[in-house]
Amino acid sequence: MKRILLPTDFSDNAFEAIRYALLVFKDLKCTFFLLHTYTPPVYQTEYLLGSPGLIGLGDVMQETFTNRLEKLKARLESQYKNPNHQFKIHTAFNTLVNEVIETTEQEAIDMIIMGTTGATGAKEILFGSNAVHIIKKTKCPVLMLPPNFEYEAPKEILFPTDYEIEYQKEKIESLLTISKQHKSKINVMHVSSGFDLNNVQQKNKKQLEKLLGSASLFHDMPDNEVIDAINQFQVKNKINLLVMIQNKHTFLERLFIEPVIKKLGFHITVPFMVIPQL
């Protein structure tokens, strides 16, 4: 049974991410953990010191958000009736990032699925700071949904890679599971650096070919920036899901620390799954 964590701030984007999770894994037995975190609006010294005006505020907020999660759970059970799925709710007085990391470890979470932006998300920001920190700190795959995404089954998956890493089945299990469930085609894209693959890259490529089997199609792109190659591939080919492995060789590190994401010109309009370092 898959154990999937669904953080929510009760925004439309968060609900669409939850809906995506339920539809993508509709034929798989899953436990979904609906998570909401909160901090009092006046989270300052006086709260910690037990200011009379703030005593009990945390309890009130916990009850309020627990009720909202219960209503969300009831809505999902009614709207998406599925004997394969069960839901658990969890609310906590904590930062989202810390609670996600703790819950992921305590509940043996297999995947986190969340919206890229929340209720106050600015359109020019590709990933909110929460998503970036969760991706960098968690040990399980994180799947992010862009705003206003209309559900599409992940039939066509784009998987850019440089063959610099050794692929392990257990590490790309999330990709294999989604591909198997939807009979997806995995488009493995390698951007040439102007040189032939070295012995290590050739070995890793063969290993990946073996793991992905007949579901995969391998593409060699001409010497180019990885971001440009991804954008160009999306223009010419229908893609429903982008999957990348986070490691020191890929551009992901640069993507997450770049102060102005827009400068990178990374246009992602489909769900984006990041697999942690192998």
C-alpha positions in Angstrom: 0.0 0.0 0.0 1.3 3.4 -1.0 1.5 6.1 1.7 1.1 9.6 0.3 1.4 12.9 2.1 -0.9 15.7 0.9 -0.1 19.1 2.5 -2.9 21.6 2.1 -3.4 25.2 2.9 -7.1 24.8 1.7 -6.3 26.8 -1.5 -7.6 25.8 -4.9 -4.1 24.8 -6.0 -3.7 22.5 -3.0 -7.1 20.9 -3.7 -6.1 20.3 -7.4 -2.9 18.6 -6.1 -5.0 16.3 -3.9 -7.4 15.6 -6.8 -4.4 14.7 -9.0 -3.1 12.3 -6.4 -6.5 10.5 -6.1 -6.8 10.2 -9.9 -3.2 9.2 -10.7 -3.4 6.4 -8.1 -7.0 5.5 -8.4 -6.2 1.8 -9.1 -3.7 1.5 -6.3 -4.3 0.9 -2.6 -3.2 4.1 -0.9 -3.4 5.8 2.5 -3.5 9.6 2.0 -2.4 11.8 4.8 -4.1 15.2 4.7 -1.7 17.6 6.5 -2.2 21.2 7.6 0.2 23.2 9.7 -0.4 26.5 11.5 1.3 29.1 13.6 -0.6 31.8 15.5 -0.8 35.1 13.7 1.1 36.7 16.6 3.9 34.1 16.8 6.3 36.2 18.9 7.9 36.3 22.4 4.6 37.1 24.2 3.0 33.9 22.8 5.9 31.8 24.1 5.8 33.6 27.4 2.1 32.8 27.8 0.6 36.3 27.3 -3.0 36.2 28.9 -4.5 37.3 25.6 -3.0 34.4 23.7 -3.5 31.6 26.1 -5.5 28.9 24.4 -5.2 30.4 21.0 -3.2 27.4 19.8 -5.9 25.0 21.0 -8.6 27.0 19.2 -6.6 27.0 16.0 -6.0 23.3 16.2 -9.7 22.6 16.7 -10.6 24.9 13.8 -8.2 23.4 11.3 -8.9 19.8 12.5 -12.6 20.5 11.6 -11.6 21.9 8.2 -9.6 18.8 7.5 -12.4 16.5 8.6 -14.7 18.4 6.2 -12.1 18.0 3.4 -11.8 14.3 4.1 -15.6 13.9 4.0 -15.7 15.8 0.7 -13.1 13.6 -0.8 -14.7 10.4 0.4 -18.0 11.5 -1.1 -16.8 13.0 -4.3 -14.1 10.4 -5.1 -15.5 7.1 -3.7 -12.8 4.6 -4.0 -12.4 1.4 -2.0 -8.7 1.5 -2.7 -8.2 4.7 -0.8 -8.3 5.7 2.9 -7.6 9.0 4.5 -6.0 10.2 7.7 -5.9 13.8 8.9 -3.1 15.5 10.7 -2.8 19.1 11.9 0.2 20.5 13.8 1.5 23.7 15.4 4.7 23.8 13.3 6.2 25.1 10.1 5.1 23.2 7.0 8.6 22.2 6.1 9.5 20.8 9.5 6.2 18.9 9.9 6.4 17.4 6.4 10.0 16.2 7.1 8.9 14.7 10.5 5.7 13.1 9.1 7.5 11.7 6.2 9.9 9.8 8.5 7.3 8.8 11.2 4.7 7.6 8.7 7.1 6.0 6.2 5.7 8.2 3.4 6.4 7.1 -0.2 5.6 10.3 -1.9 4.6 13.9 -1.3 2.2 15.6 -3.7 1.5 19.3 -3.3 0.7 22.5 -5.2 3.7 24.7 -6.2 2.0 27.8 -4.9 -0.5 28.5 -2.2 -3.3 30.9 -1.6 -1.0 33.9 -1.8 1.3 32.5 -4.5 2.7 35.0 -7.0 2.5 34.0 -10.6 6.1 35.0 -11.3 7.5 32.5 -8.7 7.9 29.0 -10.1 8.3 27.2 -6.7 7.3 28.6 -3.3 10.0 28.6 -0.7 8.2 25.7 1.1 8.3 23.5 -1.9 12.0 24.2 -2.5 13.0 23.4 1.2 10.9 20.3 1.2 12.5 19.0 -2.0 16.0 19.7 -0.7 15.4 18.1 2.7 13.1 15.2 2.2 14.2 11.7 1.3 11.2 10.7 -0.8 9.9 12.0 -4.2 8.0 15.2 -4.3 5.4 15.8 -7.0 4.4 19.4 -7.5 1.3 20.6 -9.4 1.4 24.0 -11.3 -1.6 26.3 -10.8 -4.7 25.9 -12.9 -3.6 22.5 -14.2 -6.4 20.5 -15.8 -6.0 16.9 -15.0 -4.3 14.7 -17.6 -3.3 11.1 -17.1 0.5 10.9 -17.2 0.7 9.0 -20.4 3.7 10.8 -21.7 6.6 11.4 -19.2 9.7 13.4 -19.9 12.8 12.2 -18.0 15.9 14.4 -18.6 19.1 12.8 -17.4 22.9 13.0 -18.0 23.6 9.3 -17.2 26.1 10.5 -14.6 24.4 8.5 -11.8 23.8 4.8 -11.1 20.1 4.1 -11.4 18.6 1.9 -8.7 15.2 0.3 -9.0 14.1 1.2 -5.5 15.0 4.9 -6.0 13.0 5.3 -9.2 10.1 3.1 -8.0 7.7 6.1 -8.0 8.4 6.7 -11.7 8.0 3.0 -12.5 4.7 2.8 -10.5 3.1 5.7 -12.3 4.3 4.4 -15.7 2.9 0.9 -15.0 -0.4 2.3 -13.7 -1.0 4.4 -16.8 0.9 2.4 -19.4 3.0 5.5 -19.9 5.8 6.2 -22.4 8.9 7.5 -20.6 10.9 9.8 -22.9 14.4 9.7 -21.6 16.2 12.9 -22.8 19.9 13.3 -22.8 21.4 16.7 -23.8 24.7 16.2 -25.5 27.7 18.2 -24.3 29.5 17.7 -27.6 31.3 14.6 -26.4 30.5 10.9 -26.6 29.2 9.2 -23.5 32.1 7.9 -21.3 32.3 4.3 -20.1 30.4 5.2 -16.8 27.6 7.0 -18.7 27.3 4.1 -21.2 27.0 1.6 -18.3 24.4 3.8 -16.5 22.4 4.2 -19.7 22.2 0.4 -20.2 21.2 0.0 -16.6 18.4 2.6 -17.1 17.3 0.9 -20.4 17.0 -2.4 -18.5 14.9 -0.9 -15.7 12.5 1.0 -17.9 12.1 -1.7 -20.5 9.8 -1.3 -23.5 8.0 1.7 -21.9 11.0 4.0 -22.7 12.1 6.0 -25.7 15.5 7.5 -25.7 16.3 10.9 -27.2 19.6 12.6 -27.8 19.3 16.4 -27.9 21.9 18.6 -29.5 24.4 20.6 -27.4 22.1 23.0 -25.5 21.1 24.3 -22.0 19.1 21.6 -20.3 16.3 24.1 -19.5 16.1 25.2 -23.2 16.1 21.5 -24.2 13.1 20.8 -21.9 11.2 23.8 -23.1 11.8 22.8 -26.8 10.8 19.2 -26.2 7.5 20.3 -24.6 6.8 22.5 -27.6 7.2 19.6 -30.1 5.9 16.7 -28.0 2.9 16.3 -25.7 4.1 15.9 -22.2 1.9 15.2 -19.1 4.6 14.8 -16.4 8.2 15.9 -16.0 10.4 13.8 -13.8 14.0 14.6 -12.7 16.5 13.2 -10.2 18.0 15.8 -7.9 21.8 15.4 -7.7 24.9 17.5 -7.9 25.2 17.0 -11.6 21.9 18.4 -12.7 20.7 21.9 -13.1 18.1 21.5 -10.3 20.5 22.8 -7.7 20.9 26.0 -9.7 17.2 26.2 -10.3 16.4 26.1 -6.6 19.0 28.8 -5.5 18.5 31.2 -8.4 17.1 34.4 -6.8 14.9 35.2 -9.8 13.5 32.0 -11.3 12.1 33.9 -14.3 15.6 34.6 -15.6 16.0 30.9 -16.2 13.1 30.8 -18.6 11.9 27.5 -17.2 8.4 27.1 -18.4 6.8 24.2 -16.7 3.0 23.8 -17.2 2.7 20.1 -16.2 3.2 18.3 -12.9 6.9 18.1 -11.9 8.3 15.2 -9.8 11.7 15.5 -8.2 13.3 12.2 -7.0 15.8 12.7 -4.2 19.5 12.2 -4.7 20.5 8.6 -5.4 
